[in-house]
Amino acid sequence: MLDPTIILLLVALGLLGLLPIALKKEKASRLEEELPIFLSYVYARLEAGWGLKKALEAAAGEKELMPTFHEEVARMLREAEVKGDLPEVLLNYQAPSKRVTSVIRSLGEEAFTGFDPASRVRVLLWDEEEYAAERARKKSESAENLAEASMMIMVLIPLFVSFTAMFGGSLELIFPIALISSIITYIAASALQGVPIVILSPRAKKILPAQAAIIGITIFLTLPFRGFTPLDPWLYLGLGAALVALSIPASYEVRRAIGEMEGGHLLAQGLAVKLELGYPVHRSFQMVKDGRVAEQIRRVSVGVKTDPRSRQLQLVLSTIKVVKDSGAGAKALEVVARTAQRLYHAYRDMRGRLRFYELISMSAGAVILMMSYAITRPLKEFSSRYAPQISGGPVIAQPTPFIFGQPVLSGLGNLLLPASVIISLTLGLAVSKLCDHTAATTWRAGIGILAATLIYLLLLPYW
């Protein structure tokens, strides 16, 4: 039988081999997530009378709004400067995503012909809005498949324990199985994750090193080559509580961002209507009373830098600035409002469909411990009742030795707790990325670790 450490090393090597492919797919996913924002951003400026090159130069500087796409735009502009021909660069553009490649080349066709590309961008944007909603639906379905896979893990591990106990084998493979399943789940969830919709404040970002340290300590405590000690359950309780506590500022940012997402598209729609009715821009700003966006629009009106929590509101505010400075009118705001609205509803629908997965992530570790206890306790009682009689009987009458695995069943909880903790941690982080678009909201992982450890301590006298 292979040593668990060797199995882990083989798994690690396999994952390293797949890493370049995973990174390429992750970049393609992020570019596709940002594409509607990019097109909406460019369209608003084209509608305001900007040239395509100037609009692209502005997009290249939007590191927070388009954290992945701004690098691609900067690369296009660098190549255009070298070749001296922007349309040619756009026509020959190649991205990890075929969809993004097709859209950028379409812009190149308009630039090559010399026509105003604003109308083409608007049509492309409408198509991408529909595609964004469909992508969110597919992402929800994929996440639901992950939930089913997680439930299979919760069932298969106790079954593995029971069969191993019945046939007198060893439980040393239980941790690698649990670890591999958890890692695969987390990688799949990460691949589904596109650009974050939440912009964490500098104060909230300061918690990330502490969270990373706690996650690292938790993983170290579950390593198979480190001896399990009675103190570990209390350490798990402290680590789980720390993850919950550190998640509070990040969760606050998420709540604010969700409110801003809805307020952002309503703000753009309201301003567009007022501008169409002939209200002056500054007067329209003064009429905004929505507490979710009022402070940000006040900053725009006085020329102070904005600090929104959501990228959708940041897109709306950047468009409002262009309208304010150029007098572009309501058309650009209407299109941006439509984009922000579709992205918000796609996110809200996906979040609503992930509630079941959220519950699974917090209960998986505890369920594994309870199911394992419920399955193995009758076997242990049977073994303790009849094994002495079998061992004391005539030699010729002995059946297969350790048929109910008395040695295996001893200290079972010590073997299962690390596996339950690592599953709770990885599933909690995965669902945080899916639901909140940031792994900084670690409260689900913390609750899962707390629940698993408390169940272990409750069952400790019976293990």
URSULRA-V938298 format. One record per run of one state. SS is the DSSP state (A for helix, B for strand, O for the rest). FROM is the first residue (numbers start at 1). TO is the last residue. If there is no record, write none. Layout:
BEGIN
ss = {SS & SS}
from = {FROM & FROM}
to = {TO & TO}
END
This chain:
BEGIN
ss = {O & A & O & A & O & A & O & A & O & A & O & A & O & A & O & B & O & A & O & A & O & A & O & A & O & A & O & B & A & O & A & O & A & O & A & O & A & O & A & O & A & O}
from = {1 & 4 & 48 & 52 & 61 & 69 & 84 & 86 & 92 & 98 & 114 & 118 & 167 & 174 & 193 & 198 & 199 & 202 & 206 & 207 & 222 & 232 & 277 & 281 & 287 & 294 & 303 & 310 & 311 & 327 & 330 & 354 & 355 & 393 & 395 & 398 & 406 & 410 & 412 & 437 & 443 & 463}
to = {3 & 47 & 51 & 60 & 68 & 83 & 85 & 91 & 97 & 113 & 117 & 166 & 173 & 192 & 197 & 198 & 201 & 205 & 206 & 221 & 231 & 276 & 280 & 286 & 293 & 302 & 309 & 310 & 326 & 329 & 353 & 354 & 392 & 394 & 397 & 405 & 409 & 411 & 436 & 442 & 462 & 463}
END
